[in-house]
Amino acid sequence: MEYSIGRVGRVIVARLFEGEDLHACIDQIAREAQVRCATVLITGGFRSAAVVVGPEQEKPQIVPRFTAFDGPGEVLGVGTLYWDDAGPRLHIHTAIGKDGENLVGCPRRDTRTFLILEVTIFEIDGIEATRQFDPTSGMKLLRLKGRE
């Protein structure tokens, strides 16, 4: 286990409009506001999303299994935002519902807003954290500075 203790800094609230992409909007906000570490909450609607619902395979490296969500439908999610060598990276898990059916997973791409998506970003001050490539998993995982 690695851990670090910080405190809540700025709180950023955003409204995404019909068709806007969640990941692109969070990336833009994080770059413009220079948010390096944060917790992200979302509530609203998804028109579409490519959602990771577990691994297709685990060895030698993890290969994600994607499921397409074709909405519109309701969504709520919680995630984190840390930077890697290329910029901010959102890792979010969501519950998406439509017509009584549910999909829980990690929407990674094609996350298009239906009508409105309310986003709340809680910046975390006082810690240094990044996403670094892990050769065992093949993924960029959270690392806390000074805990290597």
N, C-alpha and C positions, 0 to 999 in steps of 0.2 A: 504494500500500500504506500502511496505517496499522498501527502496532503499539505495544504497551505491555508493560512487564515487571512482573510481580507475583510473588506467592509463594502457596503453598497455605496456607489458613487452616484453618477447621474442616472436619471430614469428618463428613457426616451420612449415616446408613444408615437406610433405611426399608423396611418390608415392606408391600406393598399386597395386599389380600385380594380374593377373588373378586368381580368386578363393579365394583370401584373404578376410577375414571377417572384415567389417568396425569396428564393436564394439570391437573385439579382438585387432585389430591394434591400435585403439585409446587408449584402456586400457593399452597396452604395452608402448606406447609413454608416456602417462601421468605418469605411474609408474616410468619408467626409467628417465624421465626428471623432475619428481616431479612437474608436472603442476597441480595446485589445483583448479584454476578458469580460464575459457577460453571461447572464442567464436570459433566455428568450422565451416568452410566452406568446402563443397565438390563439385566437378564437375567431371564427367566421366561417367562410365557405371556400372550398376548392372546386374548381371546374374540372381539373385534371391533375394527376400526379403519377410519377413512377416511384413506387414505394418498395423499399427493401423489406422483405418479410422473413428473412433468415438466410443462412448460407446455402448456396447451391452445392458447394463443397468446402471443406475445412482445410484440407492438406493438398499440396504443400503450402498453399496460401489460401486465404478466404476468398471465395468467389461469391458475390451477392446474388440472391434470387430476387428478381424484380417482379412485381405485380402492378399492372396498370389500373389506376382508378379513373373511371370515366363518370364524371358527375353530371350535374352539380350535386354537391352534398355538404354536410356540416363537418367542421374540423375543429379540434382543439389539440394543442401541442405544447410541449415543454422541451427546451433544448439549451445548448451552450454554444458560445461563440469564442473561438480562440484562433489566432493567426498561425499559419504555416509560412514557409519561405515565399509563397506567392501572394499571400494576403489573408483576409478573414475567411474562416471556414465555419459554417453553421452545421451543427450536428443536432438534429431535432427528431423526436419521436412523437407521432400523432395518433389520434383515434379519429377515423373518418367514417361518417355514417351516411347512408342513403337508403331510403325505403326499408328501414328495419334491418339492413345488413351493415356489418361493421368491418373495417379493415384497420388493423393496428400495425404500425411499422415506422420505417424511417424514409420519409419522402426525400429523394436525392436530386431529382430533376423533373422538369416539366410541371412545376408546382404553380399552376395558374389559378388565380383568385376568381372565385365566383362572388359577384356583387361587392363584398367587403371582407377584408381580413384585418382584424385589429391586432397590432403587434405591440408588445411591451418589452423593452430591453432594460434590464437592470445591470448596469456596469458594475464590475467588481474591481475595486481599488485595492492596492497593497499586496498583490500577488503578481508573479511573473510566470506565465504559462504559455505554452505553444503546442501546436500539433506537429509531431515529428514522425518521420517514416519509421515503421517497425518492420524489419525484414522478415520476421517470423510470420506475421499475419498478412503483410503486404499492404497494410493500411497506415494512415497517418493518425496517430493516437496522441492523447493528451500527455504532456510532460510538464512537470513543475520545475522551474529553475532552481538549481542547487540540490535537486533530489535525483540526479542522474545516477 
